[in-house]
Amino acid sequence: MHEDNAFTAAVSLILSGDAVLGEIVRLSLAVSLTALLVSAIIGLPLGAALALARFPGRSFLVVAFNALMGLPPVVAGLMVYLMLSRSGPLGWIGILFTPSAMIVAQSLLITPIIVSLTRQVVEDLWGEYEEQLRSLGSTRLQAIPTLLWDGRFSLITTILAGFGRASAEVGAILIIGGNIAGYTRTMTTAIALETSKGDLALALGLGIILLTITLLLNAAAYATGRIAQKVAG
Amino acid sequence: MHGSFSILPLRAEGLTYNIAGRALVDDISFEIARGTRTIIMGPNGAGKSLTLRLCHGLLKPTLGSVTWNGAAYTEGRKRHAMVFQRPVMLRRSALANLTHALSLTRSSPRDALSRANEALARFGLVELARRPARILSGGEQQRLAMARAWALDPEVLFLDEPTSALDPTATRAVEDMIKAFHADGMTILMTTHDLGQAQRLADEVLFLHRGRILEQTPAKEFFERPRSDAARAFINGELLW
């Protein structure tokens, strides 16, 4: 099949509102956005705490989280697989090859990104605010919510970086989810599969949708951030 | 305004602050009595700002001590506040900046809000209440920082060159606020480079040079008959180093 034809077929597939395609897109977004939410809930306070806390081993943790930003998705997938497989320590939960397990794997991938970038944002803000906040009697613990809120515009970018990682990766969810049609098949795993099968139209269609969603989300976040920043200074 | 109990006098004894083995504040001792306006003067690098920070508890002295009414400094609800050269405003409304500061003193949200509104009304800042604090002018931000400090009801207010980045109108407004604070019974300890300002505001002058106190003199006397040669040179605008 020529790429021209594949492209035309991809567009008509998207326009046809194909149910299988819709399900794949829905699951992809559900998994990545849930993983993003979990990671943000864990990563924002953890990153801020890491920025402000002073304890032995802090430098090691900072380096470790920075390094984990580069954790290869297949390795994350393998680790979660070993934990969740029937003979693994968490095998009794029985969620391997389910969307839940995929969310766990993606959270493992995104959390270090959110922790590290949040730590940097909050550390920079603390440099600016420290004297004033300490003068007002704020403890470092009390400063965490203050700085997270004041860093909200920079943290939007942090969240987007996390979403980008989740929506783009294929290695972890392929191992953990198993790419089961109609159940754990996502855009990226489907693209990998359809390309190897030679169904370039579906693969390309999914690729276009994935790029479009990513673009729209980023544009929306950027616009929201800019408008909010204008209003809030 | 604080009943009979007072944290004053403030007493600094043998206060020394070293960075990399160099004494930037070098064995200084002084006492600040209740109700006075003391201006710390001296050339750049004399240790003025460091002295304020040591008194306020932002820095720990290398040697020596700061005691309040005879008791060693303890954390807890502070009864002294500080206004900095560049006010740090949070990215939220002017009003929210005040309620944030008050919430750190364990005021209930309702008390914090009424106190914040009271402070804005007291200093004619009501129309700024809903505006984002970060996009106010430098003068408005500094007046807001002053109102924030006032809202905390401190017994002592430290001011570190509060007007050095402001235009004359804003400077005048801040000076008026300092006078109002003092009239409310607050004790003032501030640094300034501005001789005219020192003459307008000071009850007494603490003159620092190279980390040491050269004199602590009533203001009128300081400007007419300074005791130290360095202070005389400083008042005459001669270069000091």
Interface residues (C-beta under 8 A of the other chain):
Chain A: E128 Y129 E131 Q132 L133 R134 S135 L136 G137 S138 Q142 T146 W149 D150 R152 F153 V231 A232 G233
Chain B: R53 H56 L58 R77 K78 A81 M82 F84 P87 V88 L90 R91 R92 H100 A101 L104 T105 P132 A133 R134 I135 L152
